[in-house]
């Protein structure tokens, strides 16, 4: 656990103090919709019901847009794109039998340059969240 809080201090910034966590309430390694709603509650002062409804509405809009075959572009975050995959021959790995794979649509995500820079540590986090 102590190693998690020390990561920021070992970044070669001349012994600077560890940076405060951006998501201090994050209890699991994966950010969930419930945790997003909790962050809206804590940071924006919305009540818990409004926070949950806002998160659900956001994902409903993204879901509906993607199902309709349209791309979703979130500035500073990335793009969700619908890609059509052509039919192709496949093979059952257990039996070696050839099976056809039908054409289908798939969702792809491409992170923005800003998000990539933040994840790789090229951009300070404070500048993005203030």
Buried (B, 14 or more C-beta within 10 A) or exposed (E): EEEEEEEBEEEEEEEEEEBEEEEEEBEEEEEEEEBBBBBBBEEEEBEEEBBBBBBEEEEEEBEEBBEEEEEBEEEEBBBBBBEEEEEEEEEEEEEEEEEEEEEEEEEEEEEBEBBEBBEEEEBEBEEEEE
